[in-house]
Amino acid sequence: MRDDLAQAEHVARRALANREAGLPLRDQAVLFRAAGHSAALELELARRNVPYVKYGGLRFFEAAHVKDVLAILRWAENPRDRVAAFRSLQLLPGVGPGIARRTLDAAGDRLPGHGGMRPPPAAAEHWPRLAALLADLRAAPWPDQLGLVRGFYDPLLEELHDFAASRRADLDQLERTAGSRERFLTELTLDPPAASGGPAGAPLRDEDYLILSTIHSAKGQEWKAVFVLNLVDGCIPSDMATGRPEGVEEERRLLYVAMTRAKDQLQLLQPERFYVLGQARHGDRHVRAPRSRFLPNGLLHLSEHLAAGTHPGAPVSVPVAIPRIDLAAAMKSMWE
């Protein structure tokens, strides 16, 4: 795979192709080492309106920090969206549900900065920034809007939620896969369909849905088709486990668990690079991802190789071995 976005697109397309060929989504599973590894795939499935159930970790769009950013964007888009406004106001320090409700009741459909919406005393320091942000969002082009929201929201993240660094990584993923404004705001809902905060119920027997699961949560299960994401060093094996030989062996056993969940089809996916933010001005926007040490070259002939977007049976170019060159001898011959 070219990168983690291509990986997500490939899995979504392949799962849907399997369904068209008669294999229900619920007989297919996508496995990953850690819950955060499925973020790009969940965005892709949401765009394609593909139902899925996730085991082992919170669904990406149910994470509080993702909902916070969506709330601000939706409130700027539609001042009458009271759900988005109610959540956005509570991001300000000192504003709870009661203050937010009274502020909205007094303001009607007006945004902060417009006549009729007065700032709560506890939020006086941040109120001008929120008002300026909402005004800028209504005027700014879509590619810049998520960046504007991040500029307002990121400084508040440390106070609002724990594990701020990992949450910022989620927002980086959201920002780079946003697509168009209309598609983003219409396809990604602020709240889960089951409404205000209760856990999702068990799927009904006659529903079809793709399975997303951490490898740990997949133990004891089997599916007809299995996709294993991120077969790169740092993900499988996890970079947290490579400091000890016993940790590496435990990661090897975990990959064995993932591979043996498949009855008929097994795809191991390796992104060649991952997109990163915060690089130097002239730095690469990606970091390279070496293939997992558990898949050495000597084993590659046992499997079929597919490039992103191709199907089984399609021709795949095989890298040609580069001959070794004795550079020292070549330079010496220039002077003889």
Phi, psi and omega in degrees: 000144179296310178205185184291335176288318176297324177299314180296316179297319181297315181296316181298314180295317183293320178297319179291323177296320176299319180295319178296333179273005175106003180259108183302154178301322184290351173265012179234145182221145174246121184249149181208159185288317183228152187302325182289347181288349183263005187301311181298321180293320179296322175298316180294319179294322178296320179296324183270002180058041178265119180290144178209158175237134183247132177242130180087078181113157183284142173299143187305314185279357174263358178289139187299319184291327176292317178297324180300312181295317178299323181298314180298316180297318182288327178292319177296324180289321184222097181301344179273357181282091186291327178298314179294319180295319181299318179289319183298317181297327182284356173285339182283136178302134178088000180251118176251188182301319182295312180297318180298318181295315180294322179297317180290322178299321182284333186268337184069234183262012183276148177270159173305140182095348176256151184306135176108338177255107183262140183289139171298141183306321183293338185253015186301326183292319185267349185300314180300324179293320178295316179299316179294322179298312182297322177294318180294323181296325181287341182253337187280150174293154185305315184302337182268347191291318179296325176296321177297316179297319179298322179299326177278320191276322185303318178297336179273346189297321180300323182278330185279320189219155173278174180051052186298324183297314180292328178291324176296325177297322175298318181291328172301316180296318179297318184294321185275353180242023189289329182070214180275157182297312183298315181294320182297311186282336180272327184272333181258110183277154181285322182238150176297154184303333181285003174084209207284070163100349179285155178294149180293142178282169179293142179298149177283156185298327185268005176275150176247134185203146177280144179266126170245130186206145166292157181296322178301318182285348183269356182301133180086357181255161174216146176222158180289328178228134182227133172248130177248120186276154165058058175280065180228152175295132185110333174253305173226100004285153176294143179294345178280349186247358188273359180281346182230139178303320180293331176292320178296319180294324177295323177293324178296318178295325180294319176297321177300318176301314182298315184291328182274007174279347186270131176273315188239314185239137176222125175238125176255121189252134181234101171293141179279340182202162177233138180285140179224153175254168175080016177285163175298164188305317182256016181280165177287140179278002180229154168249140182284149185236105179290146178301148180305139177297346179279355177237071181291166182304327183294345180259350188294333181290349181276354184229162176271138184258130179235135170275161180303132177087358179261171182237161178305137181095344179286143180293139180235131179290137179255128180303137179271135180297133180271125181294147178286143180236129175276091186296322181296317180293323180294319180290323178296322181293339179293337185253003180269000000 
